[in-house]
Amino acid sequence: MTTGSQGNQLPWVEKYRPKTLADVVGNAATVDRLRVIEENGNCPHLLLSGLPGIGKTTSVHCLAHALLGDAYKEAVLELNASDDRGIDVVRNKIKAFAQKKVSLPPGRHKIIILDEADSMTPGAQQALRRTMELYAKTTRFAFACNQSNKIIEPLQSRCAILRFGRLRDEEVLQRLVEISKQEGVQYSDEGLAAVVFTADGDLRQAVNNLQSTWTGLGFVSPDNVFVVCDQPHPIIVRTMLEACAKGDIDTALEKLDEVWNTGYSSVDIVTTLFRVTRTLDSLAEPVKLDFIKEIGWTHMRVLEGVGTLLQLSGLLSRLARTAIDPKLVTYT
């Protein structure tokens, strides 16, 4: 448990947030491109896209700190999705910051960071086009977003596009071990593996889950992790899938009832089915691909609102039939 100074009271995602690009976990090729910009000092407009919790915004802040040094506070403006970022904000707040005179190191520029940029209205994005051109000599823009296709083409063409991928399990695990040693966390290897499983490549989620489990239950074990994170236990889901692989639909349906009666939603169950299938070594590769395809179809139906026990039971029956004879399965 963490007690004492204010620094120890910080959430671990903030306490252990990387301060330099060298500390950023994963996406080595993309981070190396940022390090080249850091060394040259000439920062273009940037568009960073990728899933949540994999280091996009943190990388931009690390780059800004390296480029601007002590001028960071005066020369960086960050707007998040929680801020109003309509046309008025672009015309007033962003434009006013771009016009502001700030003492900077030679050859450096002010930086405007727009986090969750894909939630900006198309009108606000259109208004940015001219602003980016007018103040290009003094100001650079960095857009961080989950889906780059929601950024209009004129903005994309003005930016160097950097794509961040999901972090590998080994990278997440290594960082969790480092934090656990710093905080004196008691854990089992299986417990940390469970944290990595629940995060699914999202390092921020992994660190939050680690802190929640340790703070709440005092030991990081698989059972404690899945209680705190409130996800279906993958061992039960694995048993369900292995029964389907053998064509034993009765056992699979029993396990499904067990999970369903615990109160998990259809989305939780289908998502865990996908994650476990992806790592299930006992399945032959062609069968695994068929399983993933079938789970994907069901996931789509669940997201459209058909999240009943009957829908999930139908999924298991199709998985069992796929394992017996793939030719019997038709996709509609």
Secondary structure as GFF3:
##gff-version 3
##sequence-region A 1 332
A	DSSP	alpha_helix	6	9	.	.	.	ID=ss1
A	DSSP	alpha_helix	12	15	.	.	.	ID=ss2
A	DSSP	three_ten_helix	21	23	.	.	.	ID=ss3
A	DSSP	alpha_helix	28	40	.	.	.	ID=ss4
A	DSSP	beta_strand	46	49	.	.	.	ID=ss5
A	DSSP	alpha_helix	56	68	.	.	.	ID=ss6
A	DSSP	three_ten_helix	69	71	.	.	.	ID=ss7
A	DSSP	alpha_helix	72	75	.	.	.	ID=ss8
A	DSSP	beta_strand	76	79	.	.	.	ID=ss9
A	DSSP	alpha_helix	87	89	.	.	.	ID=ss10
A	DSSP	pi_helix	90	94	.	.	.	ID=ss11
A	DSSP	alpha_helix	95	99	.	.	.	ID=ss12
A	DSSP	beta_strand	110	114	.	.	.	ID=ss13
A	DSSP	three_ten_helix	117	119	.	.	.	ID=ss14
A	DSSP	alpha_helix	122	134	.	.	.	ID=ss15
A	DSSP	beta_strand	139	145	.	.	.	ID=ss16
A	DSSP	three_ten_helix	148	150	.	.	.	ID=ss17
A	DSSP	alpha_helix	153	157	.	.	.	ID=ss18
A	DSSP	beta_strand	160	163	.	.	.	ID=ss19
A	DSSP	alpha_helix	169	183	.	.	.	ID=ss20
A	DSSP	alpha_helix	189	199	.	.	.	ID=ss21
A	DSSP	alpha_helix	203	217	.	.	.	ID=ss22
A	DSSP	alpha_helix	222	229	.	.	.	ID=ss23
A	DSSP	alpha_helix	234	245	.	.	.	ID=ss24
A	DSSP	alpha_helix	249	262	.	.	.	ID=ss25
A	DSSP	alpha_helix	266	278	.	.	.	ID=ss26
A	DSSP	alpha_helix	285	303	.	.	.	ID=ss27
A	DSSP	alpha_helix	309	324	.	.	.	ID=ss28
A	DSSP	three_ten_helix	326	328	.	.	.	ID=ss29
###
